[in-house]
Each structure stands twice: as structure tokens, then as C-alpha cells.
Amino acid sequence: MSRYQSVLCAVDLGPDSVKVLEAAKSITQAECVHVLHICEHPITGYGEQTGQNLRVTEAQIRQSAFPALKELVEAAGLDIKQSDIQFGSPAEAIHQAVLDKGHDLIVAGSHGKSGLTLLLGSTSNQVLHGCPCDLSAVRI
């Protein structure tokens, strides 16, 4: 039996998300895995030159991300009720999800960046700092 009872798997819905989700499932039972995708808040803009309103809402962003999340979750044999889409800074949204739901492990992908990108910080690095529970970074 796994020592982790509730695992938060943070995915970006890229092609490597399957690898991250499979790593989360290998740690604990499938019903203990919760999948989270974080979107940035919409940027409101008005096209002054075109006269078109370029406003995008969170609902529209959620509707565009949901099919990919559903496909990923169902392909992994999980229930769509085990997933969520949040808005905001990825690190802050992940930390808040852990505090709200009581997860005891975060599984996230890491691109293993170096140089200037590492110095400025990656999402995985930001999640690590201030993380209220264990973190497993899956190398992508």
C-alpha cells in the first residue's frame, strides 16, 4: 500500500502529460489521483484598429481546455470527476489545491532546464518552493 493517500497530478496538457499522469498512477491507486490543469487568466483586449472586441472569458478558455483534459484523464482510466481546471499562477494554484483538498503528494513534469532559464525559475522550481507537501518531479 502506498504511503500517499491523495496525489495531485499537475498537467499542462502537452504531449508529455501522459507520462506525468502515468507516474502519478504508479505511486498510488488510481482513485487517489486528482488531475489539475492551470490556465492563465484571460487577457482582455480591444482591437481598436479592427473595431473587434477581443475579450476572452474564463468560460471560453475552460471550454477549449476541457476536451483535451477529458481525453487525457479517460485514456488513463480515471473518472473526469477526478480532474479540475483552475486559473492563475501555476505554482500558487497548485499550492492552494493542496491546502484545499489535503493532497499529500504533487506529481508534476520538469523539463530539466539549465542556464538562464533555470536561474529565472521554472514552474517546477516555483512549485517546489513553498510546497506544503512532498513533490515528485517527472523528467520530461
C-alpha positions in Angstrom: 0.0 0.0 0.0 1.2 3.5 -0.9 2.1 5.9 1.8 0.3 8.6 -0.3 -3.4 8.8 0.1 -4.1 11.7 -2.2 -1.9 12.7 -5.1 -2.3 15.9 -7.1 -1.1 15.5 -10.7 -0.4 18.8 -12.4 -0.5 18.7 -16.2 -0.1 21.2 -18.9 -2.0 19.1 -21.5 1.1 18.9 -23.7 2.2 15.6 -25.2 4.2 14.7 -22.1 1.2 14.9 -19.8 0.6 11.2 -20.3 4.0 10.4 -18.8 3.3 12.6 -15.8 -0.1 11.1 -15.2 1.3 7.5 -15.6 3.9 8.4 -13.0 1.2 9.6 -10.6 -0.8 6.4 -11.1 2.3 4.2 -10.4 2.7 5.8 -7.0 -0.8 5.1 -5.6 -4.2 3.7 -6.5 -6.0 5.4 -9.5 -8.9 6.6 -7.4 -6.4 8.6 -5.2 -5.1 10.6 -8.2 -6.6 14.1 -8.9 -5.6 15.8 -12.1 -5.2 19.6 -12.2 -4.7 21.8 -15.3 -4.0 25.5 -14.7 -4.8 28.2 -17.2 -3.7 31.8 -17.2 -6.3 34.4 -16.5 -7.7 35.8 -19.8 -6.2 39.0 -21.1 -8.9 41.5 -22.0 -8.1 43.5 -25.1 -10.0 45.6 -27.5 -8.9 45.7 -31.1 -9.0 49.5 -31.7 -7.7 49.3 -35.2 -10.1 46.5 -36.2 -13.1 47.6 -34.2 -13.4 44.0 -32.9 -13.9 43.1 -29.3 -11.1 40.6 -28.5 -12.4 39.8 -25.0 -11.9 36.2 -23.9 -13.6 34.8 -20.8 -12.6 32.1 -18.4 -15.6 30.1 -19.6 -14.3 30.1 -23.2 -10.8 29.1 -22.1 -12.2 26.3 -19.9 -14.3 25.1 -22.8 -11.3 24.9 -25.1 -9.1 23.1 -22.5 -11.8 20.7 -21.3 -11.8 18.3 -24.3 -8.0 17.7 -24.0 -8.2 17.2 -20.3 -11.1 14.8 -20.6 -9.3 12.8 -23.2 -6.1 12.6 -21.1 -8.0 11.6 -17.9 -10.2 9.0 -19.6 -7.3 7.5 -21.5 -5.6 6.9 -18.2 -8.6 5.1 -16.8 -9.6 7.9 -14.4 -13.0 9.5 -13.9 -13.4 13.0 -15.2 -14.7 13.9 -11.7 -11.1 13.4 -10.6 -9.9 16.4 -12.6 -10.2 20.2 -12.4 -9.3 23.3 -14.4 -8.1 26.3 -12.3 -6.9 29.8 -13.3 -3.9 31.8 -12.1 -0.2 31.3 -11.4 0.5 27.5 -11.7 2.6 27.4 -8.5 0.0 29.3 -6.5 -2.9 27.3 -7.9 -1.1 24.1 -7.1 -0.3 25.1 -3.6 -3.8 26.3 -3.0 -5.3 23.0 -4.3 -3.0 21.1 -1.9 -4.2 23.1 1.0 -7.9 23.0 0.0 -8.0 19.2 -0.8 -5.4 17.9 1.6 -3.2 16.2 -1.0 0.0 14.7 0.4 2.0 14.5 -2.9 2.3 16.6 -6.0 3.4 15.0 -9.2 4.5 17.4 -12.0 6.6 17.4 -15.1 10.0 19.0 -15.2 11.8 19.9 -18.4 15.2 20.0 -16.7 16.2 23.4 -17.9 19.6 24.9 -17.3 21.4 28.2 -17.7 19.4 31.4 -17.7 16.1 29.6 -17.8 17.0 27.8 -14.6 18.2 31.0 -13.0 14.9 32.8 -13.7 13.0 29.8 -12.4 10.7 27.2 -13.9 7.2 26.3 -12.9 8.5 23.1 -11.2 11.0 25.2 -9.2 8.3 27.6 -8.2 6.1 24.7 -7.1 8.9 23.3 -5.0 9.5 26.5 -3.1 6.7 26.8 -0.5 5.3 23.4 -1.3 3.2 22.2 1.6 3.7 18.5 0.9 6.0 16.1 -1.0 6.8 16.7 -4.6 7.7 14.3 -7.3 9.1 15.9 -10.5 8.9 13.7 -13.6 11.7 14.3 -16.0 10.4 15.2 -19.5 
